[in-house]
Amino acid sequence: MTGDDLRSLLRAQPFSPFTIHLSDGRSFEIHHPDYLIIPPERSVLVFVFQKGGQWDLVYLRQITSVSGEGVPPSMSGTRGESDAA
């Protein structure tokens, strides 16, 4: 999963909520694009915000899958490549 892949999900019109699943078993529901911040540079980290003011800093390589409903947007990243260059 790359930062660009996540940006594609956030920019989908109309936005469709999705869930990020991590290798440690945690998952985060992204109900609105404001709940996920991806730094503009080639970052390996993203900020995930939750209701109640809680937030988590997630390493992109921890993301094992993303799930949601509806038609998925096309992904701009290339399989096997990451934002960590």
C-alpha positions in Angstrom: 0.0 0.0 0.0 1.4 3.4 -0.9 0.5 6.9 0.1 -0.8 7.4 -3.4 -3.1 4.4 -3.1 -4.6 5.9 0.1 -5.0 9.3 -1.5 -7.0 7.7 -4.3 -9.4 6.3 -1.8 -9.7 9.6 0.0 -10.3 11.5 -3.3 -13.0 9.2 -4.6 -16.1 11.1 -5.6 -18.4 10.4 -4.0 -16.3 9.4 -1.0 -16.9 5.9 0.2 -15.9 5.0 3.8 -13.3 2.3 4.1 -11.3 0.3 6.7 -7.6 0.0 7.0 -6.4 -3.3 8.4 -2.9 -3.7 10.0 -0.5 -6.5 10.4 -0.9 -6.4 14.2 -4.7 -7.1 13.9 -5.8 -3.5 14.5 -8.2 -1.8 12.0 -9.3 1.8 11.5 -12.5 2.9 10.0 -12.1 6.0 7.8 -15.6 7.6 7.7 -14.5 10.9 6.2 -11.4 12.0 4.3 -10.4 14.2 7.3 -9.8 11.1 9.4 -6.7 10.2 7.5 -3.7 12.6 6.9 -1.0 11.6 4.4 2.0 13.9 4.4 2.7 15.4 0.9 6.3 14.2 0.8 7.2 10.6 0.2 6.3 9.6 3.7 6.2 6.1 5.2 3.8 7.2 7.9 0.2 8.4 8.0 -2.0 9.9 10.8 -5.3 8.2 11.5 -7.8 10.1 13.6 -10.7 8.6 15.5 -13.8 10.0 17.2 -13.1 11.4 20.6 -9.8 13.0 19.7 -7.7 9.8 19.7 -5.1 9.4 16.9 -2.6 6.9 15.8 0.6 7.1 13.7 0.7 4.2 11.2 3.6 2.9 9.2 2.4 2.3 5.7 4.1 -1.2 5.6 1.9 -2.2 8.5 -1.2 -2.0 6.2 -2.1 -5.4 5.0 -5.4 -4.6 3.3 -8.1 -2.0 2.8 -11.8 -2.9 2.6 -14.9 -1.0 1.8 -18.1 -1.1 -0.2 -18.9 0.0 -3.7 -16.7 0.3 -6.7 -13.0 0.8 -5.7 -11.2 3.7 -7.3 -8.3 3.0 -9.6 -5.0 2.8 -7.7 -2.2 5.1 -8.9 0.6 3.2 -7.1 2.5 0.3 -8.7 2.4 -3.1 -7.1 5.5 -3.8 -5.1 6.6 -0.2 -4.8 6.2 1.9 -1.8 6.5 5.6 -0.9 9.6 4.8 1.1 12.4 5.4 -1.5 
